């Protein structure tokens, strides 16, 4: 766990871990020297750069800024914590390969089948949802600026359907606050997919 009073530069160095400084800097779009100065406390990054660094390190921007202890990247001990961390933006580094929409769809349909028919559906969802959310959001971020409109829309359709499932799961586990967040994200994904039926369903859910 990161100490609550740790400076931004030390937090970045902590989450960078064993990854080379020049590699992370290049993927973020800054010079290695600039990243080195940030980590040594000689420079304060702008918010866009801080956001880009957080995305590449696979953590939420708040983890680099928070005055309270920031969660480590070690997998959390509880299911609720895992889902909360994923919803707050903890996921694969921005440069990691994005899952194809077909693979995401297959995983999601398997999850839906378990949710609708498994006698251990809550346990099943607890094990499946965090990674599925992280991979879907990572694919959505990666495809958002891509030229392939069809693939981008396919990813956003899967993402909308995933948040439909997540909303239902969270409601039934007593997390109405997170359920509302999931419902709102379903609307966002449906709108980005430009899918009228999903937009209507997402707005009704919300």
Buried (B, 14 or more C-beta within 10 A) or exposed (E): EBEEEBBBBBBBBBBBEEEEBEEBBBBBEBEBEBBBBBBEEEBEBEEEBBBBBBBBBBBBBEBBEBEEEBBEBEEBEEBBEBBBBBBBBBBBBBBEEBBEBEEBBEBBEEBBEBBEEEEEBEEBBBEBBBBBBBBBBBBBBBBEEEEEEEBBBBBBBBBBBBBBBBBBBBBEBEBEEBBBBBBBBBBBBBBBBEBEEBBEBBEEBE
